[in-house]
Amino acid sequence: MLGMALAALDGTILSTAVPQIVGDLGGFSVFSWLFSGYLLAATVTLPVYGKLSDTFGRKPVLIAGIILFLIGSVLCATAWNMGSLIAFRVVQGLGGGAIQGTVQTIAADLYPLKERPKIQAKLSTVWATSSIAGPALGGLLAGYADWRWIFVINLPVGALALYLTVRHLHEPGRTRDRETRTAARTKHGPRAGTDTGRRTGARPRPRIDWAGALAVFATGTLLVTALVQGGVAWPWLSAPSLALLGGTALLTVVTVLVERRAAEPIIPGWVWRRRPIAAVNLALGALGLLMIAPTVFLPTYAQSVLGLGPIAAGFVLSAMTLTWPISAALSDRVYNRVGFRRTAITGMSCALLVLLAFPLLPFPGQAWQPALLMLLLGAGLGLFQLPLIIAVQGTVGWSERGTATASILFCRQLGQSVGAALFGALANGVLTNRLADAPGTGLPRDLDSVAHALDDPAALTDRAADFLRRALDSAVDAVFLGAAGAAALCLLVLLFLAPRRFPLHPDPPADPPPGPSPDTRPHRTTDPATNAAPPKKEGR
């Protein structure tokens, strides 16, 4: 949880300190890359870290990720201009990618299926707490100390996380599962992976697909850059966008060819050939798409349409983070009765109704109205996301779990990048059409300019300010309708592609501690979601 807190706090604590950073270092035109650079590095490295954790274990990957994140934090605190700060944020992102995927995988390794909702809900509370405390802490540090302390504060938290990981994290699932492709080559007993086994030829030395890792990294870099910067730094139909998208298509073909020839590919084909994993990948991609509506556009709506301050607008959004972990923690009581698929369908159906209800809010309305909708949205999405993640992790063995977890997290973050580009274009398109009939001239014509103009109402007439608020309200309503379309797409995936029952893979028994009573060891019970019976014998 401490390791996850590093990644969770990173974005929220920095957002409120941007004015002070720009005032000190300059570079206002490129400051958005403080966030885009981190997102880019964390997203494109997820598949690589997932495969490495399956090959060498979770613990070394997590330790390397924490160390890399802390190195990036130290470098960020010493940045001398905006360019250096952006470069060091990329270093942080390289560590953040290792932390995000590996922590989720470790939770599935250490806890049996019955206990995973509770531990995953605890991890969700880290994000919920960070979304509330991060902006306040960042503002305090930037206003009363120095913005560099935002990065220095990572050091004690990361050092404690590193100490606890090194000293107390033990991987009972480190012994490979024989049903996986890697374990199928090993038939020399549970110690075949030791140095003696390697010397006698019992287990081949792990091979890293460096060519595939480079191809995946390059493809993801071009794609995420095109999605993040398209329509912002340059028009969508401009030469940079077309070049990036064309390069992405070409590198995708190269990546597929390289991965098909690799002995141990970074993104193996079974990730998309297996129906349960492919369905959840698409569903989580749709979740990332629809999450852009509340996380990006709701704060603008709360401040510019409802007239709330930044802190109050943040609390409207944080209502979603309050019910999400609670719903996730209770989801096992639902999917143990009706199954993973039906639970996810129930949660996304609730989210769809909430997203459709948002455009029906009165203008200008009261703050409690969108806050209530966010409470319901968080409850629905908590009921949707966690059962699917647990289902996918349960369908694979230890040596495939890191890759499977990284694939669904990668699809979710890629969906967020696509959603930011798609819904940003949609909002600006609606604003352009509405402002074509604006009273008077000289009014702003895009989303950011409208929001900045409404921050200074004295510069506008009452009629012009009301017109801009109504135009912005229409733009945000269109975004939430688009998010409802993404939710409907997700439901179609669950209904027609996801299996009715996820075939759970029997977890290998944990290594017995010295002299335990059999009652003290975790045991499996029959899973109503799959009717899968527990193994009759423990051990191999």
C-alpha positions in Angstrom: 0.0 0.0 0.0 2.9 2.4 0.7 4.4 1.5 -2.7 1.1 2.2 -4.4 0.8 5.5 -2.5 3.9 6.7 -4.4 2.1 6.3 -7.7 -1.3 7.4 -6.5 -0.1 10.7 -4.9 2.1 11.6 -7.8 -0.5 13.1 -10.1 -2.8 14.7 -7.6 -0.2 16.4 -5.5 1.5 18.0 -8.5 -1.6 19.4 -10.1 -2.1 22.3 -7.6 1.5 23.3 -7.7 1.7 23.9 -11.5 1.4 27.7 -11.2 4.4 27.9 -8.8 6.4 25.5 -11.0 5.8 27.5 -14.1 6.5 30.8 -12.3 9.9 29.4 -11.2 11.0 27.4 -14.2 9.0 28.9 -17.1 7.8 26.7 -20.0 4.1 27.4 -19.7 3.6 26.1 -23.3 4.8 22.6 -22.5 3.9 22.2 -18.8 1.2 19.6 -19.8 4.0 17.2 -20.5 4.6 17.1 -16.7 1.6 14.8 -16.7 1.7 13.4 -20.2 5.4 12.3 -19.9 4.7 10.4 -16.7 1.5 8.8 -18.2 3.4 7.9 -21.4 6.2 6.2 -19.5 4.0 4.4 -17.0 1.6 3.1 -19.7 3.9 1.8 -22.3 6.1 -0.1 -19.8 3.3 -2.0 -18.1 3.5 -5.0 -20.5 7.2 -5.1 -20.1 7.1 -5.1 -16.3 4.3 -7.7 -16.4 6.5 -10.1 -18.4 9.5 -9.5 -16.3 7.6 -10.2 -13.1 6.5 -13.5 -14.5 10.1 -14.3 -15.5 12.0 -13.2 -12.4 9.4 -12.7 -9.7 7.4 -9.8 -8.4 9.7 -8.8 -5.6 12.8 -7.7 -7.8 10.5 -5.9 -10.2 8.7 -4.0 -7.4 12.0 -3.1 -5.7 13.5 -1.9 -9.0 10.3 0.2 -9.6 10.4 1.9 -6.2 14.1 2.6 -6.6 13.6 4.1 -10.0 10.7 6.2 -8.8 12.8 7.6 -5.9 15.7 8.4 -8.3 13.2 10.2 -10.5 11.9 12.1 -7.5 15.4 13.3 -6.4 16.1 14.4 -10.0 12.8 16.3 -10.2 13.6 18.1 -7.0 16.9 19.3 -8.6 15.4 20.3 -12.0 16.8 23.6 -13.4 14.3 24.2 -16.2 11.0 22.8 -17.5 12.7 20.5 -20.0 14.8 18.8 -17.3 11.7 18.5 -15.0 9.8 16.8 -17.8 12.6 14.4 -18.5 12.9 13.5 -14.9 9.1 13.0 -14.7 9.6 10.3 -17.4 12.1 8.6 -15.1 9.4 8.6 -12.4 6.9 7.2 -14.8 9.3 4.3 -15.6 9.2 3.4 -11.9 5.5 4.1 -11.6 4.7 1.6 -14.3 6.5 -1.2 -12.4 4.7 -0.2 -9.1 1.1 -0.1 -10.5 1.0 -3.5 -12.2 3.2 -5.4 -9.8 1.3 -4.4 -6.7 -2.0 -5.6 -8.2 -0.3 -8.9 -9.2 1.2 -9.4 -5.7 -2.2 -9.0 -4.2 -3.5 -11.9 -6.3 -0.4 -14.0 -5.4 -0.5 -13.6 -1.6 -4.3 -13.8 -1.0 -6.7 -16.6 -1.9 -9.7 -15.8 -4.1 -12.0 -15.4 -1.0 -9.8 -12.6 0.5 -8.9 -10.7 -2.7 -11.8 -8.3 -2.7 -10.9 -7.0 0.8 -7.2 -6.5 0.0 -8.0 -4.9 -3.4 -10.4 -2.6 -1.7 -7.7 -1.5 0.7 -5.5 -0.7 -2.4 -8.4 1.3 -3.8 -8.6 3.3 -0.6 -5.0 4.4 -1.3 -6.2 6.0 -4.5 -9.3 7.5 -2.8 -7.2 9.0 0.0 -4.7 10.4 -2.5 -7.3 12.0 -4.6 -8.5 14.0 -1.6 -5.3 14.6 0.3 -3.0 15.1 -2.7 -4.3 18.5 -4.0 -4.4 19.9 -0.5 -0.9 18.7 0.4 0.5 19.9 -2.9 -1.1 23.4 -2.4 0.3 23.6 1.1 3.8 22.7 0.1 3.8 25.0 -3.0 2.3 27.9 -1.1 4.2 27.8 2.2 7.4 25.9 1.5 8.7 25.2 -2.0 7.3 23.1 -4.9 10.4 20.9 -4.8 9.2 19.5 -1.5 6.5 17.8 -3.5 9.1 15.4 -4.8 11.2 15.2 -1.7 8.3 14.0 0.3 8.3 10.8 -1.8 11.7 9.8 -0.2 10.6 8.8 3.3 7.5 7.1 2.0 9.4 5.2 -0.7 12.2 4.3 1.7 9.7 2.8 4.2 8.0 0.9 1.4 11.3 -0.4 0.1 12.4 -1.6 3.6 9.1 -3.4 4.2 9.2 -5.0 0.8 12.8 -6.2 1.1 12.3 -7.6 4.6 8.7 -8.9 4.7 7.6 -9.7 1.2 7.8 -13.4 0.5 6.4 -15.0 -2.7 4.8 -18.4 -2.0 3.8 -18.6 -5.6 7.4 -18.3 -6.8 7.5 -21.9 -7.7 6.2 -22.1 -11.3 2.9 -23.6 -12.2 3.4 -26.7 -14.2 0.4 -26.1 -16.4 1.9 -23.0 -18.0 4.2 -23.0 -21.0 7.3 -22.2 -19.0 6.6 -24.8 -16.4 5.8 -27.4 -19.0 9.5 -27.6 -19.9 10.4 -28.3 -16.2 10.0 -31.8 -14.9 12.7 -32.0 -12.3 10.9 -31.2 -9.0 10.2 -28.0 -7.1 13.9 -27.0 -7.0 14.5 -27.1 -10.7 14.9 -23.4 -10.7 17.9 -23.3 -8.4 21.5 -22.8 -9.4 22.1 -26.5 -9.3 19.2 -27.1 -11.6 20.6 -24.5 -14.1 24.0 -26.1 -14.0 22.7 -29.5 -14.8 20.4 -28.3 -17.5 17.2 -28.9 -15.6 15.7 -25.5 -16.5 16.8 -23.3 -19.4 18.0 -19.8 -18.5 15.2 -17.2 -18.8 15.4 -15.3 -22.0 14.3 -11.7 -22.2 12.6 -10.6 -25.4 14.5 -7.3 -25.7 13.5 -6.8 -29.3 9.8 -7.2 -28.4 10.2 -4.9 -25.4 11.7 -2.2 -27.6 9.0 -2.7 -30.2 6.2 -2.5 -27.6 7.8 0.6 -26.0 8.2 2.4 -29.3 4.7 1.6 -30.5 3.1 2.7 -27.3 5.2 5.8 -27.2 4.0 6.9 -30.6 0.4 6.0 -30.0 0.1 7.7 -26.6 1.9 10.8 -27.8 -0.5 11.0 -30.8 -3.5 10.7 -28.5 -2.3 13.1 -25.8 -1.0 15.8 -28.1 -3.4 15.6 -31.0 -5.8 18.5 -31.0 -3.8 20.2 -28.3 -0.2 20.8 -29.5 -1.3 20.4 -33.2 -4.5 19.8 -35.2 -5.6 16.2 -35.7 -5.2 16.3 -39.4 -1.8 18.0 -39.3 1.4 16.5 -40.4 2.6 15.6 -36.8 -0.6 13.7 -36.0 -0.6 11.8 -39.3 3.1 11.0 -39.0 2.6 9.7 -35.4 -0.5 7.6 -36.3 1.2 6.3 -39.4 4.3 5.4 -37.5 2.1 3.6 -34.9 0.4 1.5 -37.5 3.8 0.5 -39.0 5.4 -0.3 -35.6 2.3 -2.3 -34.7 2.9 -4.6 -37.6 6.6 -4.8 -36.7 5.7 -5.6 -33.1 3.3 -8.4 -34.1 6.0 -10.0 -36.4 8.7 -9.7 -33.7 6.4 -11.2 -30.9 5.3 -14.1 -33.1 8.9 -15.1 -33.6 10.0 -14.6 -29.9 10.4 -17.6 -27.6 9.1 -15.7 -24.6 7.2 -12.7 -26.1 6.5 -9.6 -24.0 2.9 -9.6 -25.2 2.1 -13.3 -25.9 -0.7 -14.2 -28.2 -2.7 -16.0 -25.6 -3.6 -12.6 -24.0 -5.9 -12.0 -26.9 -6.7 -15.6 -27.9 -8.2 -16.5 -24.5 -11.8 -15.3 -24.4 -12.0 -14.3 -20.7 -8.8 -12.1 -20.9 -9.7 -10.6 -24.3 -13.2 -9.7 -23.1 -11.9 -8.0 -19.9 -9.2 -6.2 -21.8 -11.9 -4.6 -24.0 -14.2 -3.9 -21.1 -11.5 -2.2 -19.0 -10.5 -0.2 -22.1 -14.1 1.1 -22.2 -13.9 1.8 -18.5 -10.8 4.0 -19.1 -12.7 5.7 -21.9 -15.7 6.7 -19.8 -13.7 7.7 -16.8 -12.5 10.8 -18.6 -16.0 12.3 -18.3 -16.0 12.6 -14.4 -12.2 13.0 -13.8 -11.4 15.6 -16.5 -14.7 17.4 -17.2 -16.6 17.3 -13.9 -14.1 19.7 -12.1 -14.5 22.2 -15.0 -18.2 21.9 -14.8 -18.3 22.3 -11.1 -16.2 25.5 -11.2 -17.4 27.2 -14.3 -21.1 26.2 -14.4 -21.9 25.8 -10.7 -19.5 28.5 -9.6 -17.7 26.4 -7.0 -14.1 27.0 -5.8 -11.4 24.5 -6.6 -11.6 22.8 -3.3 -15.4 22.4 -3.4 -15.1 21.1 -7.0 -12.6 18.6 -5.9 -15.0 17.3 -3.2 -17.7 16.8 -5.8 -15.4 14.5 -7.7 -14.1 12.8 -4.6 -17.6 11.6 -3.8 -17.0 8.9 -6.4 -13.8 7.7 -4.6 -15.7 7.3 -1.4 -18.1 4.6 -2.6 -15.8 2.9 -5.1 -13.7 1.0 -2.5 -16.7 0.2 -0.3 -18.5 -1.3 -3.3 -15.4 -3.2 -4.3 -14.9 -4.6 -0.8 -18.5 -5.9 -0.8 -18.4 -7.2 -4.4 -17.5 -10.7 -3.3 -20.9 -11.1 -1.7 -22.4 -10.5 -5.1 -20.2 -12.5 -7.4 -20.1 -15.5 -5.1 -23.8 -15.7 -5.6 -24.3 -14.7 -9.3 -20.9 -14.9 -10.8 -18.2 -12.5 -12.0 -20.0 -11.6 -15.3 -23.4 -10.8 -13.9 -21.8 -8.7 -11.1 -19.8 -6.7 -13.7 -23.0 -6.3 -15.8 -24.9 -5.0 -12.8 -22.2 -2.5 -11.9 -21.9 -1.1 -15.4 -25.6 -0.9 -15.9 -25.8 1.3 -12.8 -23.0 3.4 -14.2 -24.8 3.7 -17.5 -27.9 5.0 -15.8 -25.9 7.6 -13.9 -24.1 8.8 -17.0 -27.4 9.2 -18.8 -28.9 11.0 -15.8 -26.2 13.7 -15.8 -27.5 15.7 -18.8 -30.9 15.8 -17.1 -29.5 17.9 -14.2 -31.1 21.4 -14.1 -29.1 24.4 -15.1 -27.2 25.7 -13.1 -28.3 23.3 -10.4 -26.9 22.6 -6.9 -23.6 21.0 -5.9 -25.2 18.1 -4.2 -26.8 16.9 -7.4 -23.7 15.9 -9.3 -22.1 14.8 -6.0 -25.0 12.3 -5.5 -24.5 11.0 -9.1 -20.8 10.5 -8.4 -21.6 8.5 -5.3 -23.8 6.2 -7.4 -21.2 6.1 -10.2 -18.4 5.0 -7.8 -20.6 2.3 -6.3 -21.4 0.9 -9.8 -17.8 1.1 -11.1 -16.5 -0.6 -7.9 -18.9 -3.4 -8.5 -17.7 -3.6 -12.1 -14.0 -3.3 -12.1 -12.7 -5.4 -9.2 -14.6 -8.7 -10.1 -13.2 -8.6 -13.6 -9.7 -8.1 -12.4 -10.0 -10.9 -9.9 -11.6 -13.1 -12.5 -8.7 -12.6 -15.0 -6.1 -13.2 -12.3 -7.9 -16.3 -11.2 -7.9 -17.8 -14.7 -4.1 -18.0 -15.0 -1.3 -19.5 -13.0 1.6 -17.7 -11.2 3.8 -17.6 -14.3 1.2 -15.8 -16.4 -0.5 -13.6 -13.8 1.8 -10.6 -14.2 1.4 -10.5 -18.0 -2.4 -10.9 -17.7 -2.7 -8.2 -15.0 -0.5 -5.8 -17.0 -2.5 -6.3 -20.1 -5.8 -5.2 -18.5 -4.2 -2.2 -16.8 -2.5 -1.3 -20.1 -5.9 -1.4 -21.9 -7.5 0.7 -19.2 -4.9 3.4 -19.4 -4.9 3.3 -23.1 -8.6 3.8 -23.0 -8.1 6.9 -20.9 -5.7 8.3 -23.5 -8.2 7.6 -26.2 -11.0 9.1 -24.1 -9.1 12.3 -23.4 -8.5 12.8 -27.1 -12.0 11.8 -28.2 -14.0 13.6 -25.6 -11.8 16.7 -25.8 -12.6 16.9 -29.5 -16.3 16.3 -28.8 -16.5 19.1 -26.2 -14.7 21.6 -28.3 -16.9 20.7 -31.3 -20.1 21.3 -29.2 -18.7 24.6 -27.9 -17.8 25.8 -31.4 -21.3 25.1 -32.6 -22.9 26.9 -29.6 -20.6 29.9 -29.8 -21.3 30.4 -33.5 -24.5 32.1 -32.3 -22.8 33.9 -29.4 -24.0 37.5 -28.6 -21.2 39.9 -29.5 -17.7 39.2 -30.6 -14.4 38.5 -28.9 -15.7 35.5 -26.9 -13.5 32.5 -26.5 -13.9 29.6 -28.9 -12.5 26.5 -27.1 -12.9 24.7 -23.8 -9.8 26.0 -22.0 -10.4 29.6 -23.1 -14.1 29.4 -22.0 -13.1 28.1 -18.5 -10.4 30.8 -18.1 -12.9 33.5 -19.2 -15.4 32.3 -16.6 -12.8 32.5 -13.9 -12.8 36.3 -14.4 -16.5 37.1 -14.7 -15.8 40.9 -14.3 -14.4 40.9 -17.8 -17.7 39.6 -19.2 -21.2 41.0 -19.3 -23.9 39.1 -17.5 -25.5 38.0 -20.7 -22.2 36.8 -22.2 -21.2 34.9 -18.9 -24.6 33.2 -18.8 -24.2 32.2 -22.5 -20.8 30.7 -21.9 -22.0 28.8 -18.9 -24.8 27.3 -20.9 -22.5 26.5 -23.8 -20.1 24.8 -21.4 -23.0 22.9 -19.7 -24.0 21.6 -23.2 -20.4 20.5 -23.9 -20.1 18.6 -20.7 -23.5 17.0 -21.2 -22.3 15.8 -24.6 -19.2 14.3 -23.0 -21.3 12.4 -20.4 -23.5 11.1 -23.2 -20.4 9.9 -25.0 -19.3 8.2 -21.8 -22.7 6.5 -21.6 -22.0 5.2 -25.1 -18.7 3.8 -23.8 -20.6 2.1 -21.0 -23.1 0.6 -23.4 -20.2 -0.7 -25.5 -18.8 -2.3 -22.4 -22.1 -4.0 -21.7 -22.2 -5.4 -25.2 -18.7 -6.8 -24.6 -19.8 -8.4 -21.4 -23.0 -9.8 -22.9 -21.6 -11.3 -26.1 -17.9 -11.8 -25.6 -17.3 -12.5 -21.9 -17.9 -16.2 -20.9 -20.8 -16.9 -18.6 -18.4 -18.5 -16.1 -14.7 -17.8 -15.8 -12.7 -21.0 -15.6 -10.7 -20.5 -12.4 -7.1 -21.9 -12.3 -6.4 -23.8 -9.1 -3.8 -21.8 -7.1 -0.7 -23.8 -6.0 -0.7 -24.3 -2.2 1.3 -21.9 -0.2 4.7 -23.1 1.2 3.9 -24.5 4.7 5.5 -22.6 7.6 7.4 -24.7 10.1 5.0 -26.9 12.1 1.6 -25.3 11.4 -1.7 -26.7 12.2 -3.6 -27.6 8.9 -6.3 -25.2 10.0 -4.0 -22.2 9.9 -3.3 -22.6 6.2 -5.5 -20.8 3.6 -8.0 -23.2 2.0 -10.2 -22.9 -1.0 -14.0 -23.3 -1.0 -16.3 -24.1 -3.8 -16.7 -21.0 -6.0 -20.3 -20.4 -6.8 -19.2 -18.1 -9.6 -17.8 -21.1 -11.5 -18.9 -24.2 -9.6 -15.2 -25.1 -9.4 -14.5 -27.7 -6.8 -11.5 -27.4 -4.5 -8.5 -29.7 -5.2 -8.7 -32.9 -3.3 -5.1 -32.9 -2.3 -2.7 -30.1 -1.3 0.8 -30.1 -2.7 1.9 -31.1 -6.1 
